[in-house]
Amino acid sequence: MTLRRSLVPDTPALQSFEAAARYGSFTQAAAERNLTQSAVSRQIRDLEAQLGIKLFDRVRQRVILSDAGRRLLPEVQRLLAQVEQMTLRALGSRDHTGVLAVATLPTFGARWLMPRLPGFLAAHPGTQVTVASRAGSFDLAAEGFDLAIHYGQPVWPQASCTYLCSETVVPVAGPALAKALAGTGPEALASQPLLHMEARPKLWADWFTAAGLDSADAFRGHRFDQFSMIIEAAAAGLGVALVPRYLIEQELHDGRLQIVAGPPMATDLAYYVVLPEGKIANPLCRAFQDWALGAVSPQSRA
């Protein structure tokens, strides 16, 4: 059931209510809103009549939120923040011929997507891209995203998942620790501090097993909730990290990280480009998907 338009409060009235609640004064709210005090008072009175609730108690020269007003205020603040964000996005996109909102895992976005994104924008001039970090599945349409880059299984409600690339993790350390481990085998890591990704608590254990080592030694060490922090921790000499190679291309090139004793390991999961059902035929979304597939190295696509 949809409310009649006449029952939905106008944004100016909600703005006046929020300002009056913040200041505890219609006069100060009016000054902020560039209105007269009587205009704000009338907006609040009309809003109270429209909603059928009392929003303020009038005490001497001040106005104090009623219980109903206190309950309503957080929802009004969230709504006004959304309106502001929508307005800013609209203003920011008015000079562009295409707009694309992409959700991606934080470190993947920073380490893989950002260095390559100029290539996509050069091929599609006039496109404005918004990139935001997200982990796990969510409602793409409700959050305003056109597509997502997802790590895991190719499953996403009301969306299509296209395989992007596999993942191979390698053990790496900063220069000093890498030098100390030079010439050793995988067993040398059993005595080293290990850096763990909290979202993948068994990653080192799987690597130990694949290397023929006792996995009971794989749970020691420090824990982090982002690969970006693990990468910096390893470069700072805190221990040995097990990270996807594509996330440390620059560090390997610069020598801030070095691959140490032990084999690379392919993980069971993979990366996918996710298009919601309503965007599958969208030309710009399909162009981004095709570009991303082409930007992946052939060995990662295997």
C-alpha positions in Angstrom: 0.0 0.0 0.0 1.4 3.4 -1.0 0.6 6.5 1.1 -1.2 9.4 -0.7 1.2 12.1 -1.6 -0.7 14.6 0.7 0.3 12.4 3.7 4.0 12.5 2.9 5.8 15.4 4.6 7.7 17.8 2.4 11.5 18.1 2.8 11.5 21.8 3.8 9.2 20.9 6.8 11.5 18.1 7.8 14.5 20.3 7.5 12.9 22.9 9.8 12.0 20.2 12.3 15.5 18.8 12.4 17.0 22.3 12.8 14.6 23.3 15.6 15.3 20.0 17.4 19.1 20.6 17.1 18.9 24.2 18.4 15.9 23.9 20.8 14.7 27.1 19.1 12.5 28.0 16.2 14.2 31.4 16.0 17.7 29.8 15.5 16.2 27.2 13.1 14.7 30.1 11.1 18.0 31.9 10.9 19.8 28.7 9.6 17.0 28.1 7.1 16.9 31.7 6.0 13.2 31.9 6.9 11.1 33.9 9.4 10.4 32.5 12.8 6.7 32.4 12.0 7.3 30.4 8.8 9.2 27.7 10.7 6.6 27.7 13.4 3.9 27.2 10.8 5.9 24.4 9.1 6.2 22.6 12.4 2.5 23.1 13.2 1.5 21.7 9.8 3.9 18.8 10.2 2.4 17.9 13.6 -1.1 18.1 12.1 0.0 16.0 9.1 1.5 13.2 11.3 -1.0 13.5 14.0 1.6 13.8 16.8 3.0 16.5 18.9 6.7 17.1 18.1 7.7 19.8 20.6 6.7 21.0 24.1 6.8 24.8 24.3 8.5 25.8 27.5 8.9 29.6 28.1 11.2 30.8 25.3 12.4 27.3 24.3 11.0 24.3 22.5 11.8 20.8 23.7 11.3 17.6 21.8 8.4 15.5 22.9 8.8 11.8 23.3 7.3 11.3 19.8 9.7 14.0 18.4 12.7 12.2 19.9 11.7 9.0 18.3 11.2 10.7 14.9 14.4 12.7 14.9 16.9 10.0 14.0 14.8 8.8 11.1 14.4 12.4 9.8 18.2 12.9 10.1 18.9 9.7 8.1 16.4 10.7 5.4 17.8 14.2 5.1 21.3 12.8 4.8 20.2 10.5 2.0 18.6 13.5 0.2 21.8 15.4 0.6 23.9 12.5 -0.8 21.5 12.1 -3.7 21.7 15.8 -4.5 25.5 15.8 -4.4 25.7 12.7 -6.7 23.3 14.4 -9.1 25.4 17.6 -9.1 28.6 15.6 -9.6 27.3 13.7 -12.5 25.6 16.5 -14.6 28.6 16.9 -16.8 29.1 13.2 -17.5 27.5 11.1 -20.2 27.6 7.9 -18.1 27.6 7.0 -14.4 28.8 3.8 -12.9 28.7 2.8 -9.2 31.0 -0.2 -8.4 31.2 -2.1 -5.1 34.4 -4.0 -4.4 36.4 -5.5 -1.6 38.6 -2.8 0.0 42.1 -4.2 -0.7 41.1 -5.6 -4.2 39.8 -2.1 -5.1 42.9 -0.3 -3.9 45.5 -2.7 -5.1 44.0 -4.2 -8.3 41.2 -2.0 -9.5 42.7 1.5 -8.9 45.9 1.0 -10.9 43.9 -0.3 -13.9 40.8 1.9 -13.7 42.4 4.8 -15.8 42.4 2.3 -18.8 38.7 1.9 -18.5 38.0 5.6 -18.2 40.3 6.4 -21.2 38.2 3.9 -23.3 34.9 5.4 -22.1 35.4 9.2 -21.9 32.6 11.1 -20.1 32.0 8.3 -17.6 31.9 9.1 -13.9 32.8 6.1 -11.6 31.9 5.8 -8.0 33.8 3.0 -6.2 32.9 1.9 -2.6 34.2 -0.9 -0.5 31.9 -3.7 0.6 32.4 -7.2 1.9 29.9 -10.0 1.5 26.6 -10.0 -0.5 24.0 -7.2 -0.1 21.1 -5.7 -2.1 22.9 -4.0 -5.0 19.8 -2.1 -6.2 18.8 -0.9 -2.7 22.3 0.5 -2.1 22.5 2.1 -5.6 25.3 0.0 -7.1 25.4 -1.0 -10.7 27.7 -4.0 -10.2 30.1 -5.5 -7.7 33.3 -7.4 -7.6 32.8 -10.4 -5.3 35.1 -13.0 -3.7 33.6 -16.3 -2.9 31.2 -18.6 -4.6 29.3 -17.6 -7.7 26.1 -17.0 -5.8 24.3 -13.7 -5.4 20.5 -13.1 -4.9 18.8 -11.6 -8.0 22.1 -11.2 -9.8 24.4 -12.9 -12.3 28.0 -13.8 -11.4 30.7 -14.0 -14.1 34.0 -15.6 -13.3 36.8 -13.0 -13.2 39.9 -14.7 -11.9 41.3 -17.3 -9.5 43.5 -16.5 -6.6 47.0 -17.7 -5.7 48.5 -16.8 -2.4 52.3 -16.6 -1.7 54.3 -16.3 1.5 56.1 -12.9 1.7 58.2 -11.0 4.2 60.0 -7.7 4.4 63.7 -7.5 3.2 65.4 -8.3 6.5 63.3 -11.3 7.4 63.4 -12.5 3.7 67.2 -12.3 3.8 67.2 -14.4 7.0 65.0 -17.0 5.4 67.0 -17.2 2.1 67.9 -20.7 1.2 65.5 -22.3 3.6 62.5 -24.5 2.9 58.8 -24.3 4.0 59.6 -25.8 7.4 61.5 -22.6 8.3 58.2 -20.8 8.5 57.0 -23.0 11.4 59.2 -21.0 13.7 58.4 -17.5 12.3 55.7 -15.1 13.4 52.7 -15.5 11.0 50.3 -12.7 9.9 46.7 -13.8 9.7 43.6 -12.5 7.9 40.7 -12.7 10.4 38.2 -13.5 7.6 40.3 -16.4 6.5 41.5 -18.0 9.8 42.5 -21.3 8.1 44.5 -19.9 5.2 47.9 -20.6 6.8 46.7 -24.0 8.0 45.8 -25.0 4.4 49.2 -23.7 3.2 51.0 -25.7 5.9 49.1 -28.9 4.9 49.8 -28.3 1.2 53.5 -27.8 2.0 53.6 -31.1 3.9 53.9 -29.5 7.3 52.0 -30.0 10.6 49.1 -27.5 10.5 49.1 -27.3 14.3 51.9 -24.8 13.9 49.9 -22.5 11.6 47.7 -20.6 14.1 50.3 -18.5 15.9 50.9 -14.8 15.2 49.1 -11.5 14.7 45.7 -11.0 13.2 44.3 -8.3 11.0 40.9 -7.6 9.3 42.2 -6.3 6.0 44.9 -7.6 3.6 46.1 -4.0 3.3 47.1 -4.0 6.9 48.7 -7.4 6.6 50.8 -6.2 3.6 52.0 -3.2 5.6 52.7 -5.3 8.7 54.8 -7.7 6.6 56.7 -4.9 5.0 57.4 -3.5 8.5 59.0 -6.8 9.5 56.2 -8.0 11.9 56.3 -11.5 10.3 55.5 -13.6 7.2 52.2 -12.9 5.4 50.3 -15.2 3.1 48.6 -12.9 0.5 47.3 -12.9 -3.0 50.1 -12.1 -5.4 48.0 -9.6 -7.4 47.7 -7.4 -4.3 51.4 -6.9 -3.9 52.6 -6.3 -7.4 54.0 -2.9 -6.5 55.7 -4.1 -3.3 57.4 -7.0 -5.1 58.6 -4.6 -7.8 59.9 -2.1 -5.3 61.5 -4.8 -3.1 59.4 -3.9 0.0 58.2 -7.5 0.1 59.9 -10.6 -1.1 58.5 -14.1 -1.7 60.1 -16.5 0.8 60.4 -20.2 1.3 57.5 -22.4 0.3 55.2 -22.9 -2.7 52.3 -20.7 -3.9 48.9 -22.1 -3.2 45.6 -21.7 -5.2 42.6 -21.0 -3.0 39.3 -22.7 -3.4 37.3 -19.5 -4.0 37.5 -17.0 -6.8 36.5 -13.5 -7.9 33.4 -12.7 -9.9 31.8 -9.7 -11.5 28.2 -9.4 -10.2 25.5 -7.7 -12.3 22.0 -7.3 -10.8 19.2 -8.6 -13.0 18.2 -5.1 -13.9 21.7 -4.2 -15.2 22.6 -7.3 -17.2 21.6 -5.5 -20.5 23.1 -2.1 -19.5 25.8 -1.2 -22.1 28.1 0.6 -19.6 27.9 -2.3 -17.0 28.6 -4.8 -19.7 31.5 -2.7 -21.0 33.0 -2.6 -17.5 32.6 -6.3 -17.1 34.3 -7.0 -20.5 37.1 -4.6 -19.6 37.7 -6.2 -16.2 37.8 -9.7 -17.8 40.4 -8.4 -20.3 42.5 -6.7 -17.6 43.1 -10.0 -15.8 46.3 -11.9 -16.6 45.8 -15.2 -18.5 47.3 -17.2 -15.7 44.8 -15.8 -13.2 41.9 -16.6 -15.5 42.9 -20.3 -15.6 
